[in-house]
Amino acid sequence: ACRIGVSVPSWRSAGLCPFPGPRQRPAALGLAFALGLLLLLAAAAPRRWAAPSRTARRDERYLARVEDLTATDTEDLALSYGVVIDCGSSGSRVFVYFWPPHNGNPHDLLDIKQMRDRSSRPVVKKIKPGISTVAAAAPERATPYLRPLLLFAAAHVPALKHKETPLYILCTAGMRLLPERCQAAILEDLVRNVPLEFDFLFSKSHAEVISGKQEGVYAWIGINFVLGRFDHEDEEDAVVTVALGDQRESLVRKRTVGILDMGGASLQIAYEVPDSGAFSSPQQEAAAKSLLAEFNLGCDVQHTAHMYRVYVNTFLGFGGNFARQRYEDLVLNQTSVHNRLHGQRTGLSSETPFLDPCLPVGLEDTVARGGQTLYVRGRGDWVACTEQLQPLLAGTNSSQASLLGAYKAPIDFSNSEFYGFSEFFYCMEDVLRLGGHYSAPTFTSAAQEYCSQRWEVLTQRFRGGLYSAHADQHRLKYQCFKSAWMYQVLHQGFRFPLEYPSLRTAQLVYEREVQWTLGAILYKTRFLPLRDLRQESIRQGHGSWLRLSFVYNHYLFFACILVVALAIVLYLLRLRRIHRRQLHAAQLTLLWLDKVVVPPGQGNGP
């Protein structure tokens, strides 16, 4: 008996192959390729749907600011427009704003920008004098007085948009001084006659005399809007924890900035108060209620993301020029009393002048009040000047609030930021050339150095062009006084620490002047996005489930990728298991054939 050997490869030499047979291998390779592609998409998807990087957000903001300075495309039918007229004490100005359709996110505000003409100049026009001067005695003159401004706005807003363009006429300081009966007559004339000549969206609620508190709130809104502090999606900037009124809830959002504004006659401060806190007395609580403004900038009153509590206070008589007048009155009175008590003649002639520490060395001047004349000569002692100004912080009469005694909402100086405008900027930049970040030691050193210089040296530097182009003789003369006054107001009046690092003085924000009118139209139009949101919800109600699922909820998309990947892996494992079974069966067959004995007569052939 002989055995027949069959030439079949041994399974030990072939090894275990994890892939299917030759016919199934192309399909398996295709599935593996698909799996790799899906994994690649899954790796790339987070980059696509994740929040933009800080660099990307910074680039977007920069491009948006550049676009703000370009001409407005009035042929874009999707744009909306708004007109605000600021009726001030010395004149009136009209501002034209525009905005694209709302993006549909209920937590975002309208993207309102100031309109620019074909030459990329801001669309703004001013006329003089103020409406209170023109129409106080004759209210029927109010509409003819504003007609040039309305014609100017109508010429820049596309005619097709007039009927849907809101017009707001907001009157400030000059109108506040008029009797309420006179104010009402002027506003009534505007409400009655303006719609007869112009198609703007204008009603009784669009014409009003706003308080100083409202004006301060609008200014605060405008500055923070331009700085992007209402964009809570961006987590790049500092944040603050805000208590939400009586709800005993809190939220963490981007920190807003406070504003300091010193004009010629008044001083104003406005900043957010994150925590309502407790009051020491009923009188303090009453004072706080009159100075705190709580409002919701969002379009939905149920959403608290844009609930703000802002402290606003205006101090009449604490502006730079008015403070100088109060200081001169103080010096005149003190010198007169001193002369009477000691029998001296200080300041009564140029030979025996009063030595004023708040004027540059050697500068001679006179102060005339009520028939009295005081001769003064500067001695340039900045430290003595700040001490002389200390009593002025308390106010001098009942019509002037005390900067020291007035209620001030607490400021967290470790987590806050302020911008100083007008005199705060001029005082630092025009002569000292320190505009921008404020540093108390640097400012003090520069102010002392300036005050100690002789008047002849300062005028020579001025003629040599060493100071800002905005500087003039008046600035040179009173720079020493105003720098000391600014220092006292900041550190003694408002109690800013000397080492406070987050005060910046500015004239422009991102190369443009920001008016309180921007904040006004943001507040007045805050409910307009509801119209776009309703339209969006209607569109979503008709077959938008897939878009909502895969665009707005990308986590579901990632889950689908994972399910597909697992299915492919399970399929490959099953193929491998089947292949092993087939290989095992083949091995058993080989073992059986190796032991088969060929019957006699069949192995020798014929």
C-alpha positions as CSV (number, residue, x, y, z in Angstrom):
1,A,0.0,0.0,0.0
2,C,1.4,3.3,-0.9
3,R,0.4,6.8,0.2
4,I,-0.3,9.6,-2.2
5,G,1.0,13.1,-1.1
6,V,-1.1,16.1,-2.1
7,S,0.9,19.3,-2.8
8,V,-1.0,21.8,-0.7
9,P,0.7,24.7,1.1
10,S,1.0,24.3,4.8
11,W,-1.0,26.7,7.0
12,R,2.1,27.3,9.1
13,S,4.0,28.7,6.0
14,A,1.0,30.7,4.9
15,G,0.4,32.2,8.3
16,L,-2.9,33.8,9.5
17,C,-4.1,36.4,7.1
18,P,-6.4,39.0,8.6
19,F,-8.0,39.9,5.3
20,P,-10.6,38.0,3.3
21,G,-9.9,35.9,0.3
22,P,-8.9,37.4,-3.1
23,R,-12.5,38.0,-4.2
24,Q,-13.4,39.8,-1.1
25,R,-10.2,41.8,-0.7
26,P,-11.1,44.8,-3.1
27,A,-14.4,45.3,-1.1
28,A,-12.5,45.2,2.2
29,L,-9.9,47.7,0.9
30,G,-12.7,50.0,-0.3
31,L,-14.3,49.9,3.2
32,A,-11.0,50.6,4.8
33,F,-10.5,53.6,2.5
34,A,-14.0,54.9,3.4
35,L,-13.2,54.4,7.1
36,G,-10.0,56.4,6.7
37,L,-11.8,59.2,4.8
38,L,-14.5,59.4,7.5
39,L,-11.9,59.5,10.2
40,L,-10.2,62.3,8.4
41,L,-13.4,64.3,8.1
42,A,-14.1,63.7,11.8
43,A,-10.6,65.1,12.6
44,A,-11.2,68.1,10.4
45,A,-14.8,68.8,11.4
46,P,-13.9,70.2,14.9
47,R,-11.7,72.8,13.2
48,R,-14.6,73.7,10.9
49,W,-17.3,74.0,13.5
50,A,-15.3,74.9,16.5
51,A,-15.1,78.6,17.7
52,P,-12.7,80.6,15.7
53,S,-9.2,81.0,17.1
54,R,-8.2,84.2,18.8
55,T,-6.1,85.2,15.8
56,A,-9.1,84.6,13.5
57,R,-11.4,86.6,15.8
58,R,-8.8,89.4,15.9
59,D,-8.6,89.4,12.1
60,E,-12.4,89.5,11.7
61,R,-12.6,92.5,14.1
62,Y,-9.9,94.3,12.2
63,L,-11.6,93.8,8.9
64,A,-14.9,94.9,10.4
65,R,-13.2,98.1,11.6
66,V,-11.7,98.7,8.2
67,E,-15.1,98.2,6.6
68,D,-16.6,100.7,9.0
69,L,-14.4,103.4,7.4
70,T,-15.5,102.7,3.9
71,A,-18.4,104.1,1.9
72,T,-21.8,102.7,2.7
73,D,-23.3,100.6,-0.2
74,T,-26.7,102.3,-0.5
75,E,-27.6,99.9,-3.4
76,D,-27.8,97.0,-1.0
77,L,-31.5,96.6,-0.5
78,A,-30.9,94.4,2.6
79,L,-29.6,97.3,4.6
80,S,-31.7,99.2,7.1
81,Y,-31.3,102.8,8.2
82,G,-31.9,105.0,11.2
83,V,-31.6,108.8,11.9
84,V,-30.8,110.5,15.2
85,I,-30.8,114.3,15.7
86,D,-29.0,115.5,18.8
87,C,-30.5,118.9,19.8
88,G,-27.8,120.3,22.1
89,S,-27.5,123.7,23.9
90,S,-25.2,125.3,21.3
91,G,-26.4,123.5,18.2
92,S,-28.0,120.4,16.6
93,R,-26.4,117.6,14.7
94,V,-27.9,114.8,12.6
95,F,-26.4,111.3,12.4
96,V,-27.3,108.6,9.9
97,Y,-26.8,105.0,10.8
98,F,-27.3,101.7,9.0
99,W,-27.2,98.0,9.8
100,P,-27.5,94.7,7.9
101,P,-30.2,92.1,8.7
102,H,-30.0,90.5,12.1
103,N,-28.0,87.2,12.1
104,G,-30.8,85.3,13.8
105,N,-29.0,84.7,17.1
106,P,-31.3,86.2,19.9
107,H,-28.2,86.9,22.0
108,D,-26.7,89.2,19.4
109,L,-27.4,92.9,19.0
110,L,-27.9,94.7,15.7
111,D,-24.6,95.5,14.0
112,I,-25.3,99.3,13.7
113,K,-22.6,101.5,12.1
114,Q,-22.5,105.2,11.2
115,M,-23.2,105.8,7.5
116,R,-20.4,107.1,5.3
117,D,-20.8,108.9,2.0
118,R,-19.1,108.2,-1.3
119,S,-15.9,109.9,0.0
120,S,-16.0,107.7,3.1
121,R,-16.7,110.6,5.3
122,P,-19.2,110.2,8.2
123,V,-22.7,111.4,7.3
124,V,-23.2,114.1,9.9
125,K,-24.3,117.7,9.7
126,K,-24.4,120.5,12.3
127,I,-26.3,123.7,12.6
128,K,-26.2,126.6,15.1
129,P,-27.5,127.9,17.5
130,G,-29.4,125.4,19.6
131,I,-33.1,124.6,19.3
132,S,-33.8,126.1,22.7
133,T,-32.5,129.4,21.5
134,V,-34.5,129.5,18.3
135,A,-37.8,128.0,19.4
136,A,-38.1,128.9,23.1
137,A,-40.3,132.0,22.4
138,A,-41.8,130.6,19.2
139,P,-42.3,126.8,19.2
140,E,-43.6,126.9,15.6
141,R,-40.0,127.6,14.5
142,A,-38.8,124.2,15.6
143,T,-39.6,122.3,12.4
144,P,-38.2,125.0,10.1
145,Y,-35.1,125.0,12.3
146,L,-34.5,121.3,11.9
147,R,-35.5,121.2,8.2
148,P,-31.9,121.5,6.8
149,L,-30.8,118.5,8.9
150,L,-33.9,116.4,7.8
151,L,-33.2,117.3,4.2
152,F,-29.6,116.2,4.6
153,A,-30.6,112.9,6.1
154,A,-33.3,112.3,3.4
155,A,-30.7,112.9,0.7
156,H,-28.5,110.2,2.1
157,V,-31.0,107.5,3.0
158,P,-32.3,105.7,-0.2
159,A,-35.8,106.9,-1.0
160,L,-37.2,103.4,-1.0
161,K,-36.1,103.1,2.6
162,H,-37.6,106.3,4.0
163,K,-40.9,104.8,5.3
164,E,-39.1,102.1,7.3
165,T,-36.3,104.4,8.6
166,P,-36.9,105.4,12.2
167,L,-36.2,109.1,13.1
168,Y,-35.3,110.1,16.7
169,I,-35.1,113.7,17.8
170,L,-33.5,113.8,21.2
171,C,-32.9,117.0,23.1
172,T,-30.3,117.5,25.8
173,A,-29.0,120.3,28.1
174,G,-30.4,123.4,26.4
175,M,-33.9,122.1,26.4
176,R,-33.7,120.8,30.0
177,L,-33.3,124.5,31.1
178,L,-36.6,125.5,29.5
179,P,-40.0,125.2,31.4
180,E,-41.8,122.0,30.8
181,R,-44.6,123.8,29.1
182,C,-42.2,125.2,26.6
183,Q,-40.5,121.9,26.0
184,A,-43.9,120.2,25.3
185,A,-44.9,122.9,22.8
186,I,-41.6,122.5,20.8
187,L,-41.9,118.7,20.8
188,E,-45.6,118.9,19.8
189,D,-44.7,121.1,16.8
190,L,-42.1,118.5,15.6
191,V,-44.5,115.6,16.0
192,R,-47.2,117.4,14.1
193,N,-45.2,118.9,11.2
194,V,-42.2,116.7,10.5
195,P,-44.4,113.8,9.2
196,L,-46.1,116.3,6.8
197,E,-42.8,116.9,5.0
198,F,-40.8,113.7,5.5
199,D,-41.7,110.0,5.2
200,F,-39.4,108.8,8.0
201,L,-40.9,106.5,10.7
202,F,-41.6,109.2,13.3
203,S,-44.1,109.3,16.2
204,K,-44.6,111.0,19.5
205,S,-42.4,108.6,21.3
206,H,-39.5,109.4,18.9
207,A,-39.2,113.0,20.1
208,E,-38.2,113.7,23.7
209,V,-36.0,115.6,26.1
210,I,-33.6,113.1,27.7
211,S,-32.1,113.5,31.1
212,G,-28.4,113.7,31.9
213,K,-28.6,110.1,33.2
214,Q,-30.0,108.9,29.9
215,E,-27.3,110.7,28.0
216,G,-24.7,109.1,30.2
217,V,-26.2,105.6,29.7
218,Y,-26.3,106.1,25.9
219,A,-22.6,107.2,25.9
220,W,-21.7,104.1,27.9
221,I,-23.6,101.8,25.5
222,G,-22.0,103.4,22.5
223,I,-18.4,103.1,23.8
224,N,-18.8,99.4,24.9
225,F,-20.6,98.5,21.6
226,V,-17.7,99.8,19.5
227,L,-15.2,98.1,21.8
228,G,-17.1,94.8,21.2
229,R,-17.9,94.3,24.9
230,F,-21.4,93.2,24.2
231,D,-20.2,90.2,22.0
232,H,-20.3,87.5,24.7
233,E,-19.3,84.7,22.3
234,D,-15.7,86.0,22.3
235,E,-13.9,84.8,25.4
236,E,-10.6,86.5,24.6
237,D,-11.2,89.5,26.9
238,A,-11.5,89.6,30.7
239,V,-14.8,88.5,32.2
240,V,-16.9,89.5,35.3
241,T,-19.5,87.8,37.4
242,V,-22.8,89.7,37.3
243,A,-25.6,89.3,39.8
244,L,-29.1,89.4,38.1
245,G,-31.2,91.7,40.4
246,D,-33.6,89.9,42.8
247,Q,-33.4,86.6,41.0
248,R,-30.4,85.5,43.1
249,E,-28.8,84.3,39.9
250,S,-25.5,85.2,38.3
251,L,-23.7,84.9,35.0
252,V,-20.2,85.3,33.7
253,R,-19.8,87.5,30.7
254,K,-17.3,89.8,29.1
255,R,-16.2,92.8,31.2
256,T,-17.5,96.2,30.1
257,V,-15.5,99.5,30.4
258,G,-16.4,102.5,32.4
259,I,-16.2,106.0,31.0
260,L,-14.9,109.3,32.4
261,D,-15.7,112.5,30.5
262,M,-14.6,115.9,31.6
263,G,-15.8,118.8,29.6
264,G,-15.5,122.5,30.2
265,A,-18.4,122.8,32.6
266,S,-19.2,119.3,33.9
267,L,-17.7,116.0,34.8
268,Q,-19.5,112.7,34.1
269,I,-18.7,109.1,35.1
270,A,-20.6,105.9,34.0
271,Y,-19.7,102.3,34.7
272,E,-21.4,98.9,35.2
273,V,-22.1,97.7,38.7
274,P,-22.0,93.9,38.6
275,D,-23.3,93.4,42.1
276,S,-26.3,95.3,43.6
277,G,-24.8,95.1,47.0
278,A,-26.2,96.4,50.3
279,F,-26.8,100.0,51.4
280,S,-25.8,101.5,54.7
281,S,-28.9,103.7,55.1
282,P,-32.3,104.4,53.4
283,Q,-30.8,107.7,52.3
284,Q,-28.0,106.0,50.5
285,E,-30.5,103.5,48.9
286,A,-32.6,106.4,47.6
287,A,-29.5,108.2,46.2
288,A,-28.4,104.9,44.5
289,K,-31.8,104.4,42.8
290,S,-31.6,107.9,41.3
291,L,-28.1,107.2,39.9
292,L,-28.4,103.5,38.9
293,A,-29.9,102.6,35.5
294,E,-31.0,99.0,34.9
295,F,-31.9,98.0,31.4
296,N,-32.0,95.1,28.9
297,L,-30.3,95.6,25.6
298,G,-31.5,92.3,24.2
299,C,-34.5,91.9,22.0
300,D,-36.1,89.3,24.3
301,V,-36.9,90.5,27.8
302,Q,-36.8,86.8,29.0
303,H,-33.1,86.6,28.1
304,T,-30.7,88.0,30.7
305,A,-27.5,88.0,28.7
306,H,-27.7,91.7,28.1
307,M,-29.1,92.9,31.4
308,Y,-27.0,95.8,32.7
309,R,-26.9,97.8,35.8
310,V,-25.0,101.1,35.2
311,Y,-24.0,103.9,37.6
312,V,-24.2,107.3,36.0
313,N,-23.5,110.7,37.7
314,T,-22.9,114.2,36.3
315,F,-21.2,116.8,38.4
316,L,-21.9,120.4,37.2
317,G,-19.1,122.8,37.9
318,F,-16.4,120.2,37.9
319,G,-15.3,120.6,34.3
320,G,-11.9,121.9,33.6
321,N,-12.8,125.5,32.7
322,F,-15.5,125.9,35.4
323,A,-13.1,124.5,38.0
324,R,-10.6,127.2,37.1
325,Q,-13.2,129.9,37.6
326,R,-14.1,128.4,41.0
327,Y,-10.4,128.3,41.9
328,E,-9.9,131.9,41.0
329,D,-12.9,132.9,43.1
330,L,-11.5,130.9,46.0
331,V,-8.0,132.6,45.6
332,L,-9.6,136.0,45.4
333,N,-11.7,135.6,48.5
334,Q,-8.8,134.0,50.5
335,T,-6.4,136.8,49.5
336,S,-8.9,139.5,50.4
337,V,-9.4,138.0,53.8
338,H,-5.7,137.5,54.3
339,N,-5.0,141.2,53.4
340,R,-7.6,142.4,55.8
341,L,-6.4,140.4,58.7
342,H,-2.7,141.1,58.2
343,G,-2.8,144.5,56.7
344,Q,-1.1,143.4,53.5
345,R,-1.6,144.3,49.8
346,T,-0.9,140.9,48.2
347,G,-2.3,140.8,44.6
348,L,-3.4,144.4,44.6
349,S,-0.7,145.5,42.2
350,S,1.8,144.0,39.7
351,E,4.6,144.7,42.2
352,T,3.0,142.5,44.9
353,P,1.3,139.8,42.9
354,F,-0.3,136.7,44.3
355,L,2.0,133.8,43.6
356,D,-0.1,131.2,42.0
357,P,1.2,127.6,42.3
358,C,-1.1,126.5,39.4
359,L,0.5,128.7,36.7
360,P,3.9,128.3,35.0
361,V,6.8,130.1,36.5
362,G,6.9,133.8,35.6
363,L,3.5,133.9,33.9
364,E,1.7,137.1,34.8
365,D,-2.1,137.4,34.7
366,T,-5.1,139.2,36.3
367,V,-8.3,137.9,37.8
368,A,-11.3,140.3,37.8
369,R,-14.4,139.7,39.8
370,G,-17.2,142.2,40.7
371,G,-15.0,145.3,40.4
372,Q,-12.0,143.6,42.1
373,T,-8.8,142.8,40.3
374,L,-6.2,140.4,41.6
375,Y,-2.7,140.4,40.1
376,V,-1.1,136.9,39.9
377,R,2.2,135.5,38.9
378,G,2.9,131.9,38.4
379,R,5.3,130.0,40.6
380,G,4.8,126.5,39.1
381,D,4.5,124.3,42.2
382,W,2.4,121.4,41.0
383,V,2.3,119.6,44.4
384,A,1.2,122.8,46.1
385,C,-1.4,123.3,43.4
386,T,-3.0,119.9,44.1
387,E,-3.3,120.8,47.7
388,Q,-4.9,124.1,46.8
389,L,-7.5,122.3,44.8
390,Q,-8.6,120.0,47.5
391,P,-11.4,122.2,48.8
392,L,-13.0,122.4,45.4
393,L,-13.9,118.7,45.4
394,A,-16.5,119.4,48.0
395,G,-18.4,121.9,45.8
396,T,-19.1,125.5,46.7
397,N,-22.9,125.9,46.8
398,S,-26.1,123.9,46.9
399,S,-26.4,123.8,43.1
400,Q,-23.1,121.8,42.8
401,A,-22.9,118.3,44.0
402,S,-20.0,117.3,46.2
403,L,-17.6,115.0,44.5
404,L,-16.5,113.7,47.9
405,G,-19.9,113.3,49.5
406,A,-21.9,112.0,46.5
407,Y,-22.9,108.4,46.5
408,K,-20.6,106.3,44.2
409,A,-21.4,102.7,43.5
410,P,-18.4,100.4,44.5
411,I,-15.7,99.8,41.8
412,D,-13.7,96.6,41.8
413,F,-10.4,98.2,40.9
414,S,-8.8,94.7,40.6
415,N,-11.2,93.7,37.8
416,S,-12.3,96.9,35.9
417,E,-11.3,99.1,33.0
418,F,-12.0,102.8,32.3
419,Y,-11.6,105.1,29.3
420,G,-11.1,108.9,29.9
421,F,-12.4,111.3,27.2
422,S,-12.3,115.0,26.5
423,E,-10.2,116.9,29.1
424,F,-8.7,113.6,30.4
425,F,-7.2,113.1,26.9
426,Y,-6.3,116.7,26.1
427,C,-4.6,117.1,29.5
428,M,-2.4,114.1,28.8
429,E,-1.8,114.5,25.1
430,D,-1.8,118.1,23.9
431,V,1.3,119.2,25.9
432,L,2.6,116.2,27.9
433,R,2.2,113.8,24.9
434,L,1.2,110.9,27.2
435,G,-2.2,110.1,25.6
436,G,-3.2,106.5,25.9
437,H,-2.4,104.3,28.9
438,Y,-2.4,106.3,32.1
439,S,0.3,105.8,34.7
440,A,0.1,108.0,37.8
441,P,3.9,108.2,38.5
442,T,4.7,109.0,34.8
443,F,1.9,111.6,34.6
444,T,2.9,113.2,38.0
445,S,6.5,113.5,36.9
446,A,5.7,115.1,33.5
447,A,3.2,117.5,35.1
448,Q,5.7,118.6,37.7
449,E,8.4,119.1,35.1
450,Y,6.0,121.2,32.9
451,C,4.8,123.4,35.8
452,S,8.4,124.1,36.9
453,Q,9.4,125.6,33.5
454,R,9.5,129.3,32.9
455,W,6.7,130.7,30.8
456,E,9.3,132.0,28.2
457,V,10.6,128.5,27.8
458,L,7.2,127.0,27.3
459,T,6.2,129.6,24.7
460,Q,9.5,129.0,22.8
461,R,8.7,125.2,22.8
462,F,5.3,126.0,21.5
463,R,6.6,128.1,18.6
464,G,9.1,125.3,17.9
465,G,6.2,122.8,17.3
466,L,7.1,120.5,20.2
467,Y,3.5,120.2,21.3
468,S,0.4,118.8,19.7
469,A,-1.2,120.6,16.8
470,H,-4.3,121.0,19.0
471,A,-2.4,122.9,21.7
472,D,-2.8,126.7,21.9
473,Q,-1.9,129.5,24.2
474,H,-4.9,128.7,26.5
475,R,-3.8,125.1,26.9
476,L,-0.2,126.2,27.7
477,K,-1.4,128.7,30.2
478,Y,-3.8,126.4,32.1
479,Q,-2.1,123.0,31.6
480,C,-0.5,123.1,35.0
481,F,-3.8,123.7,36.7
482,K,-5.8,121.2,34.6
483,S,-3.3,118.4,35.2
484,A,-3.5,119.0,38.9
485,W,-7.3,119.1,38.8
486,M,-7.5,115.9,36.7
487,Y,-5.2,114.2,39.2
488,Q,-7.3,115.3,42.2
489,V,-10.6,114.3,40.6
490,L,-9.3,110.9,39.7
491,H,-7.5,109.9,42.9
492,Q,-9.2,112.0,45.6
493,G,-12.7,112.4,44.1
494,F,-13.2,109.0,42.6
495,R,-10.7,107.2,44.7
496,F,-8.8,105.5,41.9
497,P,-5.6,103.8,43.4
498,L,-2.3,105.4,42.3
499,E,-1.2,102.0,40.9
500,Y,-4.5,101.5,38.9
501,P,-3.3,99.9,35.6
502,S,-6.5,100.0,33.5
503,L,-7.2,103.6,32.6
504,R,-6.8,104.7,29.0
505,T,-7.3,108.2,27.8
506,A,-8.6,108.5,24.2
507,Q,-10.2,110.9,21.7
508,L,-11.1,108.3,19.1
509,V,-12.0,104.6,19.4
510,Y,-10.7,102.6,16.5
511,E,-10.0,105.8,14.5
512,R,-13.5,107.2,14.9
513,E,-15.4,109.5,17.2
514,V,-18.1,107.7,19.2
515,Q,-21.2,109.8,20.0
516,W,-23.9,109.0,22.6
517,T,-26.3,109.0,19.6
518,L,-25.0,105.5,18.7
519,G,-25.9,104.2,22.1
520,A,-29.3,105.9,21.8
521,I,-30.2,104.1,18.5
522,L,-28.9,100.8,19.8
523,Y,-31.3,101.1,22.7
524,K,-34.2,102.4,20.8
525,T,-34.0,99.7,18.1
526,R,-33.3,96.8,20.4
527,F,-36.6,95.0,19.7
528,L,-36.2,95.2,15.9
529,P,-34.4,91.8,15.7
530,L,-37.6,90.1,16.8
531,R,-39.0,90.6,13.3
532,D,-36.1,88.7,11.7
533,L,-36.2,86.0,14.4
534,R,-39.9,85.4,13.7
535,Q,-39.2,85.1,10.0
536,E,-36.4,82.7,10.7
537,S,-38.6,80.5,13.0
538,I,-41.2,80.3,10.2
539,R,-38.6,79.2,7.7
540,Q,-37.3,76.6,10.2
541,G,-40.8,75.2,10.7
542,H,-41.0,74.0,7.0
543,G,-38.6,71.1,6.5
544,S,-35.6,72.6,8.3
545,W,-35.0,69.6,10.7
546,L,-32.0,68.3,8.8
547,R,-30.3,71.8,8.7
548,L,-30.9,72.2,12.4
549,S,-29.5,68.7,13.1
550,F,-26.4,68.8,11.0
551,V,-25.5,72.4,10.9
552,Y,-26.4,73.8,14.3
553,N,-25.9,70.4,16.2
554,H,-22.7,69.0,14.9
555,Y,-22.5,66.7,17.8
556,L,-25.1,64.5,16.1
557,F,-23.0,64.6,12.9
558,F,-20.0,63.3,14.9
559,A,-22.2,60.6,16.4
560,C,-23.3,59.4,12.9
561,I,-19.6,59.2,11.8
562,L,-18.9,57.1,14.9
563,V,-21.8,54.7,14.2
564,V,-20.7,54.2,10.6
565,A,-17.0,53.6,11.7
566,L,-18.1,51.0,14.3
567,A,-20.3,49.3,11.7
568,I,-17.3,49.0,9.3
569,V,-15.0,47.7,12.0
570,L,-17.6,45.1,13.1
571,Y,-18.1,44.1,9.5
572,L,-14.3,43.6,9.0
573,L,-14.1,41.6,12.2
574,R,-16.9,39.4,11.0
575,L,-15.1,38.8,7.7
576,R,-12.0,37.9,9.6
577,R,-13.9,35.4,11.8
578,I,-15.4,33.8,8.7
579,H,-12.0,33.6,7.0
580,R,-10.6,31.9,10.1
581,R,-13.4,29.3,10.0
582,Q,-12.7,28.6,6.4
583,L,-8.9,28.3,7.1
584,H,-9.6,26.0,10.0
585,A,-11.8,23.7,7.8
586,A,-9.1,23.6,5.1
587,Q,-6.5,22.5,7.7
588,L,-8.7,19.7,8.8
589,T,-9.2,18.6,5.2
590,L,-5.4,18.5,4.7
591,L,-4.8,16.4,7.8
592,W,-7.5,14.0,6.7
593,L,-6.0,13.7,3.2
594,D,-2.5,13.1,4.6
595,K,-3.7,10.0,6.3
596,V,-5.8,8.5,3.4
597,V,-4.6,5.2,2.0
598,V,-5.0,4.7,-1.8
599,P,-6.8,1.4,-2.6
600,P,-4.7,-1.4,-4.3
601,G,-4.5,-1.3,-8.0
602,Q,-5.2,2.4,-8.3
603,G,-1.8,3.7,-7.4
604,N,0.3,1.8,-10.2
605,G,-1.7,2.9,-13.1
606,P,-3.0,0.7,-16.0
